Amino acid sequence: MENITATIVGRHDEQTELAAFVDATAGHALVLRGETGVGKSALAQHAAVLAERAGYTVVRAAGVEAESELPYAGLHQILHPLLAGLTQLDDGSRAVFDAVFGRAEGDPPSVMSLGIAVLSLLSHAAAQRPLLLVLDDGQWLDDSSVDVCGFVGRRLVGSRVKLLAAVRTDIPSRFDTAALPELPVTALAEEDARLLLDQRYPGLGNRIRRIVLEQAQGNPLALLELPAHVCAQPGEPDDAAGRPVSLPRRLQHIYGARIADLSDAVRAELLMGALGGVGTGPDGTTAAGRYRMSDAEEAVAGGLVDIEPATGDFVFRHPLVRSTVVQMATPNQRRAAHQRLAQLYRDDLERRATHLAAATVDPDGEVADILEAAAESVTRRGGALAAVAWLTRAAELSEDHAERSRRLADAAFIAGHAARLGQARRLASAYPAAGAAQTPAAVLASAYQAFFEDGDVRSTHRQVTAAVEKSRHAGPTESDEVLTRLVNLLLAISQYAGERDVWERTHEVLASVDGRVTELSRLYSSSWSDVVRHGAGWAATVKRAAADLPDLEPWNVTRLAVAAYHLDVLSDYRPYLQRVVGRELETGAVASGMVMLHLIMIDQMTAGEWDAADRTGGRVLSLAVEHGYELFAAQSRAYLAQLAAARGDVGRARDLQAEVEAWARPRGLGFLTQLADSAGVTAALSTGDYEAAYLYAIGITPPGAFKPYTYQASRTLLDLVEAALHTGRAAQARQHALAAREADLPEISPRLALITFGALAMTTDDDKEAEEMFARALAHPEASRFPFELARIRLAHGIRVRHVKGRAAARHLLAAASESFERLGAAGWAERSRAELRATGVVPRASMLNLASLTWQERRIADLAASGLTNKEIGKRMHLSPRTVSSHLYRIFPKLGITTRAALRDALSRNEEVSPL
């Protein structure tokens, strides 16, 4: 049968746009989107031919439904012809590809780092000739690969690389949200439909011609395939029941009739190709690792398979042929094909597991072991959803009840972390232990659901405590892994409860199973509960653990990172969290991914990256609401309230604080109510309402003490001291600072060291001691990691110096504090520092006060204008029109507090000196 893409009828607009796409000098991406059989593949092939004629290197790939859940399977197919170029890339890029494609152990990369490596590889491949990537059946590409394609496709401008993807409209895919330009491919116009039909079937009778045109509705594939069927079945326009049959089903029926006429050997060969990932013609070249069909000439003659001219490989004529082959095969035939493919892929653990899972019927311990190993492998690469499926299948194939229950428990555990709490409960309840009312796995699943969805700490704490105590008497019948999971969940519940009674009960339970509690669980117990009393000595352990994160499951990564937060060494973990969080949110442990986002936000706040923190907070709040994790949603609001309070956005801070209070306090979630109270302290300090700030602060902990198991008690040390000093409570302020020293807070974490030294300096009557403590705070080797606290201590230092040594001596300190507050966007403290600076007899420069408000582009324009360039000259350098430059300057002048161009140079001065009044 003639190849359907030999010529294209109609499609003048589409062909014009594709010609422009190929001819464009700049690289970019384009998605062809349309229904089944509408001609997307033909247009993609047309573009490929145009590109080859224009001197492009063309790489073709096709999504495979059987591999749509296998992370990076599609990306490997797309890049395989180009991987020889890896030797030309830097070590970092090669390491990224090695980690993704399983060639070596390494950090699982983020979409960004992998996307950058892919861009480097593509740029190298296009160095001599421009490159076109043609991707058919994009709807079957795995999510991880589509994310990378989207990242790359949005960044091809300026390169010699183009990406063309064809995607079906009737199947949801990640291309739907990839934000790539699209070209809709609709049905042929009536005139073009008639022309195509008449060209291919010139002798068709009027009646048959009319039926075909009516049923095809302009779909090219239907116009080509329906005539033979209508001629053979003139009285069956609908199905046996008289209902209209959808076009894809009708075409599958047509292909099914042809497949049935094939010999058994050819049908078996087609089935191997369909399940093994053979692409569709004419642009579905067979990539490495795909099954290569042979002896399929009979299928070519039947119009089911084409021969790819470039390689000689057999490829399916259309995706519907491939799916019809699979549907027509008997279960035994499909299992036999999967078994053969598993043998072919014996060196690829995850692909082999995919086929063994489908090939095996009876319990088989060896296959179950392979599936479990594949689940463990894919979990560490962000494939928790695939791991749940493999573990569930491994449980079904297990040869004894204990192994079956253990694997189902593992599947339930991972499903819980993948935000599939309902599925987790179903899995955990599938095989209850003999004579047990509720298995440990069922306890975990039900507790996760009640805890994360509704913040239920009271009943979940009782439930998990009972399960841990029960395991103490179970002896060797209960695995240490299950106990560890129960213990870690109990610790998480206790952390959110934030109450002394709850924590003391938890420690009592842990002591009863002490010999089976892991070192990591002891670390979590100490750092999560009360760093003042139990945190000393753990920071070094947590910092060392940061080197081994790629070897850990995502939930263990987040637990360590939470410990790092409590010990103020989270910056060691943030780079890794940022690399993997996107992967976990999409195909992995979604709950762990949301915790990662919280931790990233906290570290951004700590580092003074407040705009980024606000964006991260908004993102995790949306995710938490979407997945029904009310606990995480309230936590997101609490962090956003803290951030808004520090920035002086008091209205927003108080609204968020009220939301958190209303939800968390009735549930006994002390962790969240303390965050809300902390936001209240910060908001009051920002507005100068020191009495309210003091009342909020002592609600967290009384002066002179750090309330046990109240994690905000030590973190609000500086807040309580500042509020007490401003309200005439100097004795209480000093008492609190001394309590921090007596509790050895400087030995616990760098942040606690910084604020303890600052509090001691701010509260002493001894000027010598004050200078010594201020010096220790400002000289701390990690002080710069905490810019907000450091600026507050500098402000206090400057005020004291002004009173003791005079105005001139204080100017430098106050200027530095003022600039830090401006850069952070801490409005209340910035105004206070400006007032103190004026009290020394100087006027703060615009560069110190307002430069932070300029965008990058505004700052660049201001610098060029200050250097004497005209608007026209600036526009030429920045590729802007003179009028646009003028508009920017119009906005810049008020921000810098000036009215003329001549004042720009002084306003932009970076000199830290200040001018006398």
C-alpha positions in Angstrom: 0.0 0.0 0.0 1.2 3.5 -0.8 2.8 5.4 2.0 0.3 7.9 3.4 2.9 10.6 3.7 4.2 10.4 0.2 2.3 13.5 -0.6 0.2 15.9 1.4 -3.2 17.2 0.2 -4.2 20.6 1.4 -2.6 21.8 4.6 -1.3 24.9 2.9 -1.2 27.0 6.1 0.4 24.2 8.1 3.0 23.6 5.4 3.8 27.3 5.2 4.3 27.5 9.0 6.5 24.4 9.1 8.6 25.8 6.2 9.0 29.0 8.2 9.9 26.9 11.3 12.6 25.1 9.4 13.9 28.2 7.6 14.1 30.3 10.8 17.7 31.1 11.8 16.9 30.9 15.5 16.2 27.7 17.3 12.8 27.0 18.8 10.2 24.4 19.5 6.8 23.6 18.1 4.1 21.1 19.1 1.7 19.7 16.5 -1.5 18.9 18.3 -4.5 17.0 16.8 -6.8 14.0 16.9 -5.9 10.5 15.9 -5.2 10.1 12.2 -5.5 13.8 11.4 -2.0 13.9 9.8 0.4 15.0 12.5 2.9 12.4 11.6 2.7 13.3 7.9 3.3 16.9 8.7 6.2 16.0 11.0 7.7 13.9 8.2 7.2 16.8 5.8 9.1 19.1 8.1 11.9 16.5 8.5 12.3 16.2 4.7 12.4 20.0 4.4 15.1 20.1 7.1 17.2 17.3 5.5 17.1 19.2 2.2 18.2 22.3 4.1 21.2 20.5 5.5 19.9 19.6 8.9 20.8 16.6 10.9 17.4 15.0 11.7 16.9 12.8 14.8 13.6 11.0 15.1 12.0 9.4 18.1 8.5 8.2 19.2 6.8 7.8 22.6 6.0 4.3 23.6 3.0 3.5 25.7 4.6 0.5 27.4 7.4 2.8 28.7 5.4 5.8 29.6 6.0 5.3 33.3 9.7 4.5 33.0 11.6 7.6 34.0 13.8 9.1 31.2 13.1 6.2 28.8 11.9 8.7 26.2 14.9 11.1 26.7 17.3 8.2 26.2 15.6 7.3 22.9 15.7 11.0 21.8 19.4 11.5 22.7 20.8 8.1 21.9 22.0 9.0 18.4 23.9 12.0 19.9 25.5 10.4 23.0 28.8 9.9 21.2 29.2 13.7 21.7 29.3 13.3 25.5 33.1 13.0 25.3 33.2 16.7 24.3 31.2 17.9 27.3 32.6 18.8 30.7 32.8 16.3 33.6 29.7 17.8 35.3 27.5 17.3 32.3 28.7 13.8 31.7 28.1 12.9 35.3 24.5 14.2 34.9 23.9 11.9 32.0 25.6 8.9 33.7 23.3 9.4 36.7 20.1 9.7 34.6 20.8 6.7 32.3 22.1 4.5 35.1 25.7 4.4 33.9 27.1 5.4 37.3 26.1 6.4 40.8 25.5 10.1 41.3 23.2 12.8 42.5 19.8 12.5 40.7 19.7 15.8 38.8 17.0 18.4 38.8 15.1 19.2 35.6 17.2 22.4 35.4 20.6 20.7 35.7 19.6 17.9 33.3 18.1 20.4 30.9 21.3 22.5 30.9 23.3 19.3 30.2 20.9 18.4 27.3 21.3 21.9 25.9 25.0 21.5 26.0 24.8 18.2 24.2 22.5 19.5 21.5 24.6 22.6 21.0 27.6 20.4 20.4 25.7 18.2 18.0 24.6 21.3 16.1 28.0 22.8 15.9 28.6 21.7 12.2 25.0 21.3 11.0 21.7 22.6 12.4 19.7 19.9 14.3 16.1 19.0 14.2 14.5 16.7 16.8 11.3 15.1 15.6 9.2 13.5 18.3 6.1 11.5 17.4 3.5 10.2 19.8 4.6 12.7 22.4 1.6 11.8 24.6 3.3 8.5 25.4 6.6 10.1 26.5 7.3 9.6 30.2 6.7 12.7 32.4 10.4 13.1 33.4 11.4 13.2 29.7 8.6 15.7 28.8 9.7 18.0 31.6 13.2 18.1 30.2 11.9 18.6 26.6 9.8 21.5 27.9 12.8 23.1 29.7 15.0 22.7 26.6 12.3 23.7 24.2 11.8 27.0 26.0 15.5 27.8 25.7 16.5 27.1 22.1 16.5 30.7 21.0 20.0 31.6 19.9 20.9 27.9 19.1 20.9 25.9 15.9 18.5 23.3 17.4 14.8 22.9 16.7 12.3 20.5 18.4 9.1 19.4 16.7 6.7 17.2 18.7 3.4 15.6 17.6 0.8 15.0 20.4 -2.7 13.6 20.4 -5.5 15.8 21.8 -7.5 13.0 23.3 -4.8 11.8 25.7 -3.6 14.1 28.5 0.1 14.5 28.6 2.8 16.8 30.2 3.0 18.6 26.8 -0.3 20.1 27.8 1.4 22.3 30.3 4.9 22.6 28.7 4.3 26.2 27.6 5.7 25.5 24.1 4.3 27.1 20.9 1.6 25.0 19.3 0.3 24.4 15.7 -3.2 22.9 15.8 -3.8 20.2 13.2 -7.5 20.0 12.4 -9.5 18.0 10.0 -9.1 18.6 6.2 -11.5 21.2 4.6 -14.3 19.5 2.7 -12.7 20.3 -0.7 -9.4 18.9 0.3 -11.0 15.8 1.8 -12.7 15.1 -1.5 -9.5 15.7 -3.4 -7.5 13.3 -1.2 -10.2 10.6 -1.5 -10.5 11.0 -5.3 -6.7 10.8 -5.7 -6.4 7.6 -3.8 -9.6 5.9 -4.9 -10.5 7.4 -8.3 -13.0 4.7 -9.2 -15.1 4.9 -6.0 -18.8 4.8 -6.5 -20.9 7.9 -5.5 -22.7 6.1 -2.7 -19.5 4.7 -1.1 -17.8 8.0 -1.7 -20.6 9.8 0.2 -20.5 7.4 3.1 -16.7 7.6 3.5 -16.8 11.4 3.4 -19.6 11.5 6.0 -17.9 9.1 8.4 -14.3 10.4 7.9 -15.2 14.0 8.7 -12.0 15.2 7.1 -9.7 12.8 8.9 -7.0 11.8 6.4 -6.3 8.4 7.9 -10.0 7.5 7.8 -10.3 8.7 4.2 -7.5 6.3 3.2 -8.6 3.3 5.2 -12.4 3.4 5.3 -13.2 2.8 1.6 -12.0 -0.8 1.6 -14.0 -1.5 4.8 -17.2 0.2 3.6 -17.0 -1.6 0.3 -16.7 -4.9 2.2 -19.3 -4.1 4.8 -21.8 -1.8 3.0 -24.5 -2.4 5.6 -22.6 -1.8 8.8 -21.9 1.9 9.3 -22.3 1.4 13.1 -21.6 -1.4 15.6 -23.7 -4.5 16.2 -25.9 -2.7 18.6 -26.7 0.1 16.2 -24.6 2.7 18.2 -22.3 5.1 16.3 -18.7 3.8 16.4 -15.9 6.3 17.2 -13.4 6.8 14.4 -10.5 5.3 16.3 -12.5 2.2 17.1 -13.6 1.9 13.4 -10.0 2.2 12.3 -8.9 -0.4 14.9 -11.6 -2.7 13.5 -10.2 -2.2 10.0 -6.6 -2.9 11.1 -7.8 -5.8 13.2 -9.2 -7.5 10.1 -5.9 -7.2 8.3 -3.9 -8.4 11.3 -6.2 -11.5 11.5 -5.2 -12.4 8.0 -1.5 -12.6 8.9 0.3 -15.8 9.6 0.9 -16.7 13.3 4.6 -16.0 13.0 4.2 -12.5 11.6 1.5 -11.7 14.2 3.9 -12.8 16.9 6.6 -10.6 15.4 4.3 -7.6 15.4 3.4 -8.2 19.0 7.1 -8.3 20.0 7.6 -5.0 18.2 4.5 -3.4 19.7 5.4 -4.4 23.3 9.1 -3.7 22.7 8.8 -0.1 21.7 9.1 -0.1 17.9 8.1 3.3 16.6 5.6 4.3 13.9 6.5 5.1 10.3 7.8 6.8 8.4 9.8 8.6 11.0 9.9 6.1 13.9 13.5 5.0 13.6 14.4 2.2 16.0 16.6 3.5 18.8 19.0 1.4 20.8 17.3 -0.9 23.2 14.2 -1.2 21.1 13.2 -4.6 19.6 13.9 -4.9 15.9 11.2 -6.7 14.0 12.2 -9.1 11.2 10.5 -11.1 8.5 7.5 -8.8 8.5 7.1 -8.3 4.7 3.6 -9.8 4.9 2.6 -7.0 7.2 4.1 -4.4 4.8 1.9 -5.9 2.0 -1.1 -5.6 4.3 -0.6 -1.9 4.9 0.2 -2.4 8.6 4.0 -1.8 8.6 6.4 0.4 6.6 10.1 0.0 6.0 12.1 3.0 7.2 14.3 4.0 4.2 17.2 5.3 6.3 17.7 2.1 8.4 15.7 -0.7 6.7 13.8 -1.3 10.0 10.2 -2.3 10.1 8.1 0.4 11.7 4.3 0.5 12.4 2.4 2.6 9.9 0.3 4.3 12.6 0.0 4.1 16.5 -3.4 2.5 16.1 -1.8 -0.4 14.4 0.5 -1.0 17.3 -2.3 -0.8 19.9 -4.6 -3.0 17.8 -1.9 -5.7 17.6 -1.7 -5.7 21.4 -5.5 -5.8 21.9 -5.9 -8.7 19.5 -3.3 -10.9 21.1 -4.5 -13.4 23.7 -3.2 -13.1 27.3 -0.9 -16.1 26.8 0.5 -14.5 23.6 1.2 -11.2 25.4 2.8 -13.0 28.3 5.1 -15.0 26.0 6.2 -11.8 24.2 6.9 -10.1 27.5 8.9 -13.1 28.6 11.1 -12.9 25.5 11.6 -9.2 25.9 12.6 -9.6 29.5 15.4 -11.9 28.3 16.4 -9.4 25.7 16.5 -6.6 28.4 18.2 -8.7 31.1 20.9 -6.1 31.6 18.4 -3.3 32.1 16.9 -3.8 35.5 13.9 -1.5 35.2 12.9 -2.4 31.7 13.4 -6.1 32.5 11.1 -5.6 35.6 8.4 -4.0 33.4 8.2 -7.0 31.1 8.6 -9.7 33.9 5.7 -8.1 35.8 3.5 -8.6 32.8 4.9 -12.0 31.8 4.6 -13.9 35.1 1.3 -15.4 36.3 2.1 -17.8 39.2 4.1 -16.9 42.3 7.8 -16.6 41.5 10.2 -15.6 44.2 13.0 -14.7 41.8 10.8 -12.4 39.7 9.4 -10.8 42.9 13.0 -10.1 44.0 13.8 -8.5 40.7 10.7 -6.3 40.9 11.6 -5.2 44.4 15.1 -4.3 43.3 13.8 -2.3 40.5 11.4 -0.5 42.8 14.3 0.4 45.1 16.3 1.7 42.2 13.6 3.8 40.7 12.6 5.3 44.1 16.0 6.9 44.5 15.7 8.4 41.0 12.3 10.0 41.6 10.0 7.2 40.5 8.0 6.5 43.6 4.8 5.9 41.6 6.5 3.2 39.4 7.9 1.7 42.6 4.4 1.3 44.1 3.2 -0.6 41.0 6.3 -2.9 41.0 6.1 -3.6 44.8 2.4 -4.4 44.5 3.1 -6.8 41.7 6.0 -8.3 43.6 3.7 -8.9 46.5 1.3 -10.7 44.2 4.1 -12.9 43.0 5.6 -13.6 46.4 5.7 -17.3 47.4 4.9 -16.9 51.1 2.6 -14.8 53.2 5.3 -13.0 55.1 7.0 -11.8 51.9 3.7 -10.8 50.4 2.7 -8.8 53.5 6.1 -7.1 53.7 6.1 -6.0 50.1 2.5 -4.7 50.3 3.6 -2.8 53.4 6.5 -1.3 51.5 4.2 -0.3 48.6 1.8 1.2 51.1 4.6 3.2 52.8 5.8 4.6 49.5 2.3 5.3 48.3 1.7 7.4 51.5 4.8 9.5 50.6 3.7 9.8 47.0 0.5 11.6 48.2 -1.6 8.5 47.4 -3.0 8.1 50.9 -6.2 6.3 49.9 -4.2 3.8 47.9 -1.8 3.4 50.8 -4.6 2.4 53.1 -6.0 -0.1 50.5 -2.6 -1.7 50.1 -2.0 -1.9 53.8 -5.3 -3.6 54.4 -5.0 -6.1 51.6 -3.3 -8.9 53.5 -3.8 -8.4 57.3 -1.6 -10.5 59.5 -3.2 -13.6 60.9 -5.0 -12.9 64.2 -4.2 -9.2 64.1 -6.8 -6.5 64.1 -4.5 -4.0 62.3 -1.1 -4.5 60.8 1.7 -2.0 61.3 1.4 -1.1 57.6 -2.3 -0.3 58.1 -1.4 1.8 61.2 1.1 3.7 59.2 -1.3 4.3 56.3 -4.2 5.4 58.4 -2.1 7.6 60.6 -0.5 9.3 57.6 -3.9 10.0 56.2 -5.3 11.4 59.5 -2.1 13.3 60.3 -1.4 15.0 56.9 -4.9 15.5 55.7 -6.4 16.8 58.9 -3.6 17.5 61.3 -4.8 14.9 63.8 -1.9 14.6 66.3 -3.8 13.4 69.3 -5.4 10.1 68.0 -2.5 9.4 65.6 0.0 9.7 68.5 -2.0 7.2 70.5 -2.4 4.8 67.5 1.3 4.8 66.6 2.4 4.6 70.2 0.3 1.5 70.6 1.8 0.0 67.4 5.4 0.6 68.6 4.7 -0.9 72.0 3.0 -3.9 70.4 6.2 -4.4 68.2 8.2 -4.6 71.5 6.4 -7.8 72.3 6.4 -9.2 68.7 10.1 -10.1 68.8 11.6 -11.4 65.6 8.3 -11.6 63.8 8.2 -7.8 63.3 11.0 -6.4 61.2 13.2 -3.6 62.4 12.4 -1.6 59.2 8.7 -1.5 60.1 9.5 -0.5 63.6 11.8 2.3 62.3 9.0 3.6 60.2 6.6 3.7 63.1 9.2 5.4 65.3 10.0 8.1 62.7 6.3 8.8 62.2 5.8 9.0 65.9 8.7 11.5 66.1 7.1 13.6 63.3 3.7 13.6 65.1 5.4 14.6 68.3 7.3 17.4 66.5 4.0 18.9 65.2 2.3 18.5 68.6 5.1 20.5 70.2 4.0 19.7 73.7 6.1 18.5 76.7 3.7 15.7 77.7 3.6 14.3 74.1 7.4 14.3 73.8 7.9 12.8 77.2 5.5 10.0 76.3 7.4 9.5 73.0 10.8 9.3 74.7 9.4 6.8 77.2 8.1 4.6 74.3 11.5 4.9 72.5 13.3 3.9 75.6 11.3 0.7 75.8 12.6 -0.4 72.3 16.0 1.3 72.7 18.0 -1.6 71.3 16.1 -1.4 68.0 16.1 2.4 67.5 18.5 3.4 64.8 21.1 6.1 65.1 19.2 8.3 62.7 16.0 8.0 64.7 18.0 9.1 67.8 19.2 12.1 65.9 15.7 13.0 64.8 14.5 12.5 68.4 17.1 14.9 69.8 17.1 17.6 67.1 13.3 17.7 66.5 12.2 17.7 70.1 14.3 20.3 72.0 17.6 21.5 70.6 18.3 23.4 73.9 18.4 20.3 75.9 19.2 17.6 73.4 20.7 19.3 70.3 24.3 19.8 71.3 26.8 17.7 69.4 24.6 16.7 66.5 25.4 19.5 64.0 28.6 17.8 62.8 26.8 14.5 62.2 24.1 16.2 60.2 26.7 18.1 58.1 28.5 14.9 57.4 25.3 13.2 56.3 24.8 15.8 53.6 27.5 14.0 51.5 25.5 10.8 51.3 22.1 12.1 50.3 22.0 10.5 46.8 22.1 7.1 48.5 19.0 7.7 50.6 15.3 7.5 49.9 13.6 10.9 49.6 11.8 10.6 53.0 15.1 10.0 54.7 16.6 13.0 52.9 13.9 15.3 54.2 14.1 14.0 57.8 17.9 14.8 57.8 17.2 18.2 56.3 14.6 18.9 59.0 17.2 18.1 61.6 19.6 20.4 59.7 17.0 23.2 60.0 16.7 22.8 63.7 20.5 22.9 64.0 20.8 25.8 61.6 23.0 24.0 59.0 20.3 23.7 56.4 22.4 25.6 53.8 24.4 22.4 53.4 21.3 20.6 52.2 19.6 23.2 50.0 21.6 22.6 46.8 20.6 18.9 46.8 17.0 19.6 47.7 16.7 22.1 44.8 18.1 19.5 42.4 15.6 16.8 43.2 12.5 18.5 44.4 10.9 18.9 41.0 11.4 15.3 40.2 9.8 14.2 43.5 6.8 16.4 43.0 6.1 15.0 39.5 6.8 11.3 39.7 8.2 10.6 43.1 7.5 11.1 46.8 5.2 14.1 46.5 4.8 14.5 50.3 8.6 14.5 50.7 8.7 17.0 47.8 6.4 19.4 49.6 8.6 19.1 52.7 11.6 19.9 50.5 9.9 23.0 49.3 9.3 24.1 52.9 12.9 23.6 53.7 14.1 25.5 50.7 11.8 28.3 51.6 13.1 28.4 55.2 16.7 28.5 54.0 15.9 31.3 51.4 14.3 33.3 54.3 17.4 32.7 56.4 19.8 33.7 53.6 17.8 36.9 52.9 16.4 35.7 49.6 12.9 36.9 50.5 11.4 37.3 47.1 12.4 33.7 46.1 11.1 32.5 49.5 7.7 34.1 48.8 7.5 32.4 45.5 8.5 29.0 47.0 5.9 29.5 49.8 3.1 30.2 47.3 4.1 27.1 45.3 4.0 24.7 48.2 0.8 26.2 49.5 -0.9 25.5 46.1 0.5 22.0 46.0 -0.7 21.3 49.6 -4.2 22.5 48.8 -4.3 20.5 45.6 -3.3 17.3 47.3 -5.5 17.8 50.3 -2.6 18.1 52.8 -4.1 20.6 55.1 -1.2 20.3 57.6 1.3 21.4 55.0 -1.1 24.1 53.8 -1.3 25.6 57.3 2.5 25.3 57.6 3.0 27.2 54.4 0.7 30.0 55.6 2.7 30.2 58.8 6.0 30.6 57.0 4.5 33.1 54.7 3.2 35.0 57.7 6.7 35.1 59.2 8.0 36.4 55.9 5.3 39.1 55.5 5.9 40.2 59.1 9.7 40.7 58.6 9.0 42.7 55.4 6.6 45.0 57.2 3.5 43.7 55.3 1.7 43.6 58.6 -1.9 43.2 57.2 -1.0 40.1 55.3 1.0 38.7 58.1 -1.9 39.1 60.6 -4.4 37.6 58.1 -2.2 34.5 57.6 -1.5 34.3 61.3 -5.2 34.3 62.1 -5.8 31.5 59.5 -3.1 29.3 61.0 -4.3 30.0 64.6 -7.9 29.1 63.7 -6.9 25.8 62.1 -4.0 24.7 64.3 -4.8 25.6 67.8 -8.0 23.5 68.2 -6.0 20.5 66.9 -3.2 21.0 69.4 -0.5 21.6 66.7 2.0 23.5 68.9 4.6 23.6 66.1 2.2 25.7 64.0 0.8 27.9 66.7 4.4 28.7 67.8 5.1 29.8 64.2 2.0 32.0 64.3 3.0 33.5 67.6 6.5 34.1 66.2 5.0 35.9 63.2 3.0 38.0 65.7 6.2 39.0 67.5 8.0 39.9 64.2 5.0 41.9 62.9 4.7 43.9 66.2 8.5 44.6 66.2 8.3 45.7 62.6 5.7 48.3 63.4 7.3 49.4 66.7 4.6 48.0 68.8 7.0 46.7 71.4 4.4 45.9 74.1 2.5 43.6 71.8 5.8 42.1 70.7 6.7 41.4 74.3 3.4 39.8 75.1 3.6 37.5 72.0 7.2 36.6 72.9 6.5 35.6 76.5 3.5 33.6 75.2 6.2 31.4 73.5 8.5 31.2 76.5 8.9 33.2 79.8 12.0 35.5 80.1 15.0 33.7 81.7 14.0 30.3 80.5 13.5 28.2 77.4 10.3 26.3 77.7 10.9 22.6 77.2 10.0 21.1 73.8 9.0 24.6 72.5 11.2 24.9 69.4 10.5 28.6 68.9 11.7 29.3 72.4 15.4 29.6 71.4 14.7 30.9 67.9 12.9 34.0 69.4 15.7 34.9 71.8 16.6 38.2 70.0 12.9 39.1 69.6 12.1 38.8 73.4 15.3 40.7 74.3 14.6 43.5 71.8 10.9 43.8 72.9 11.9 43.8 76.6 14.5 46.5 76.2 12.1 48.8 74.3 9.4 48.4 77.0 11.7 49.2 79.9 12.1 45.6 81.0 15.9 45.6 81.0 16.1 43.1 83.9 14.0 40.6 82.0 16.0 41.1 78.9 19.3 40.5 80.7 17.9 37.5 82.5 16.9 36.0 79.2 20.3 36.6 77.6 22.1 35.1 80.6 19.8 32.0 80.3 20.9 31.6 76.8 24.6 31.6 77.8 23.9 29.2 80.7 22.1 26.8 78.3 25.2 26.8 76.1 23.2 27.9 73.0 26.4 29.0 71.2 27.5 25.3 71.2 24.4 24.1 69.5 24.2 26.1 66.2 25.8 29.0 64.5 22.6 31.1 64.5 22.1 30.5 68.2 25.7 31.6 68.8 25.1 34.8 66.8 22.0 35.8 68.6 23.2 34.8 72.0 26.3 37.0 71.7 24.1 39.8 70.3 21.6 39.4 73.2 24.4 39.5 75.8 25.9 42.6 74.2 22.5 44.4 74.0 21.6 43.7 77.7 24.8 44.3 79.6 25.6 47.5 81.5 29.4 46.9 81.1 30.7 48.7 78.0 33.7 46.4 77.8 31.6 43.3 77.9 29.2 44.8 75.3 32.1 45.5 72.9 33.5 42.0 73.4 30.1 40.3 72.8 29.3 42.5 69.7 32.7 41.7 68.4 32.2 37.9 68.8 28.8 38.2 67.1 30.0 40.2 64.1 33.2 38.1 63.7 31.4 34.8 63.9 32.6 32.8 60.8 29.0 32.0 59.7 27.4 35.3 60.7 26.9 36.3 57.1 24.5 33.3 56.6 22.0 35.1 58.8 21.8 38.6 57.3 18.5 39.7 59.1 19.8 38.8 62.5 23.2 40.2 61.7 21.7 43.6 60.6 19.6 43.8 63.8 22.8 43.2 65.9 24.6 45.9 63.9 21.8 48.3 64.5 21.9 47.7 68.2 25.7 48.0 68.2 25.5 51.3 66.3 23.0 52.7 68.7 25.1 51.8 71.7 28.3 53.2 70.1 26.6 56.5 69.3 25.7 56.9 73.0 29.1 55.8 74.3 31.6 57.0 71.7 29.7 59.6 69.7 28.0 60.0 66.4 31.0 59.7 64.1 32.0 56.3 65.5 28.5 54.9 65.0 28.0 56.0 61.4 29.7 53.0 59.7 27.8 50.5 61.8 24.4 52.2 61.3 25.0 52.6 57.5 25.8 48.9 57.1 22.7 48.0 59.1 20.5 50.3 57.0 21.8 49.0 53.7 21.2 45.4 54.9 17.6 46.1 55.9 17.0 47.9 52.6 18.5 45.1 50.6 16.3 42.6 52.5 13.2 44.6 52.2 12.6 44.7 56.0 10.7 48.0 55.9 10.2 48.6 59.6 13.8 48.0 60.6 15.0 50.0 57.5 13.1 53.0 58.6 14.3 52.6 62.2 18.0 52.4 61.0 17.5 55.5 58.8 16.3 57.4 61.8 19.2 56.3 63.9 21.6 57.2 61.0 20.1 60.7 60.8 20.6 61.0 64.5 24.4 60.8 63.8 24.1 63.8 61.6 24.2 62.2 58.2 21.8 61.7 55.3 21.6 58.1 54.0 22.6 58.0 50.3 20.1 56.7 47.7 22.4 53.9 46.8 22.1 52.7 50.3 18.4 53.2 50.7 16.8 52.5 47.3 19.0 50.5 45.0 17.4 47.3 46.2 14.1 48.5 44.6 15.6 48.7 41.1 15.3 45.8 38.7 18.4 44.5 37.0 17.4 46.3 33.8 16.7 49.5 35.6 20.0 49.4 37.4 21.9 48.8 34.1 20.1 51.7 32.4 20.8 53.9 35.5 24.5 53.0 35.4 24.8 53.8 31.7 23.0 57.1 32.0 25.2 58.0 34.9 28.2 57.4 32.7 27.0 60.1 30.3 25.4 58.0 27.5 22.4 59.3 25.7 19.1 57.5 25.6 19.8 56.5 22.0 23.2 55.1 23.0 21.8 53.2 25.9 19.1 51.8 23.7 21.6 50.6 21.2 23.6 48.7 23.9 20.5 47.1 25.5 18.5 46.5 22.3 15.8 48.9 23.5 14.1 51.9 21.8 15.1 55.4 23.1 11.5 55.9 24.2 11.7 52.7 26.3 14.9 54.0 27.9 13.2 57.3 28.7 10.3 55.5 30.3 12.6 53.5 32.5 14.4 56.6 33.7 11.1 58.2 34.5 10.5 55.3 36.9 14.0 55.2 38.2 14.3 58.8 39.4 11.6 58.6 42.1 13.0 55.3 43.4 16.4 57.0 43.9 14.9 60.2 45.3 16.2 62.4 42.6 14.7 64.6 39.9 17.5 65.1 37.3 19.8 63.0 35.3 22.8 65.0 36.7 22.1 63.5 40.1 22.4 59.9 39.0 26.1 59.6 39.6 25.9 60.6 43.2 22.8 58.5 43.8 24.4 55.4 42.5 27.6 55.8 44.5 28.6 52.6 46.1 30.8 54.3 48.6 29.7 53.3 52.1 30.6 56.7 53.5 27.7 59.0 54.4 27.4 62.8 54.0 27.1 65.1 56.9 24.0 67.2 57.2 
